[in-house]
Amino acid sequence: MPQKIKASIAYGIGKGFAQPEEIIIDDPIGAEVLVDVQASGLCHSDLHLVEDDDKFFPFPAVIGHEISGIVEAVGPEVSGIKVGDHVVASLEQVCGHCANCLKGQPQSCTQQQECVRGAGEKPRLSFPDGRPITQAFGTGGFAEKALIHENQLAVVNNQVKWDEAACIGCATITGAGAAINTAHVRPGDTVAVIGTGGIGLNIISGARICGAKRIIAIDLLDNKLEFARKFGATDVINSKNEDPVAKVRELTDGGVDQAFEAIGLPVTMKQAWDMLGVGGTAYPIGLTKPDATVSLEINPADLLVHQRGFKGVWMGSTNIKHDIPMYADFAVDGRLNMHDIVSQHIKLSQIDEAYKQLVNGEVIRSVITEFD
């Protein structure tokens, strides 16, 4: 039977996140899973979506995609997930049978619509009067409960903390996944990471796990740079005080093997390209503003000789059914530093305030743990 739950709704661009209100969540059908949300992380991408970009989904919407929780109920077609399981959600929507899924690239699934309800079906979320509410990316984590397709959920061990598990669902799979899955960082490689927020710190962790010899963190805030050392940064550069490209080239005797851009700015994407060594690749990860463009001046002959590349990254090239449980295990045994990712626990009513703190560089990740 449909339930009443509390949720924070985004009503449009520039309107922020409303105070919690009562909405209706439907029963699971098909391959859907009803999750009792225990923790929901505040990813910067969700702020971007309510401030700058209305192309992804219609408003009003319940946003939030870093979710951990307990399975409360399952639809009749669900297999591999049962009531009582601890799960982590991802905004990566996977059909499991398209050409890209079958060749091991689920992040590039071409049939993502199979993870949400169709236009003729009853909405998963609605106002008490029946008006539909968009469930952003099929997750809708800024709420007490979430109704999610089983392909967007991974079962994890029961020891990982709820707040850390939630962050694994985006910050970790995107950041660590970029280093491990996309770039295939190798032992002895040199790595630069531009931006040391939640994604950047996880890139550093991933590069450390892979055995990178030198990991250079680049940011504008000294406190964040020193914090990056906890995750494995061997060197730090404050780009407000010195040219990061020149400094990286000096530290690495010519440039890095991999440069990751975790901010979403054209200027830093170009910096990532310019700090590459021979055979290096730049990986832009940060979500840009809708009208942003990046221009690279490339001499074709120089490109061939220096064998440099520029490759976009989506969700860390992640297979969530394999990678999320692995990262949860790493968090428990200490190989992955998730404890320091979580800056504070907040209430569902404090989303706007916590995002202001994030923008000001005061926190890395705020996690909702109180929903009433």
Buried (B, 14 or more C-beta within 10 A) or exposed (E): EEBEBBBBBBEEEEEBBBEBEEBBBBBBBEBBBBBBBBBBBBBBBBBBBBBBBBEEBEBBBBBBBBBBBBBBBBBEEBEEBEEEBBBBBBBBBBBBEBEBBEEEBBBBBEBBEBBBBEEEEEBBBBBEEEEBBBBBBBBBBBBBBBBBBBBBBBBBEEEBBBBBBBBBBBBBBBBBBBBBBBBEBEEEBBBBBBBBBBBBBBBBBBBBBBEBBBBBBBBBBEEBBBBBBBBBBBBBBBBEEEBBBEBBBEBBEBBBBBBBBBBBBBEBBBBBBBBBBEEBBBBBBBBBEEEEEBEEEEEEEEEEEBEBEBEEBBBBBBBBBEBBBBBBBBBBEEEBBBEBBBBBBBBBBBBBEBBEBBEEBBBBBBBBBEBE
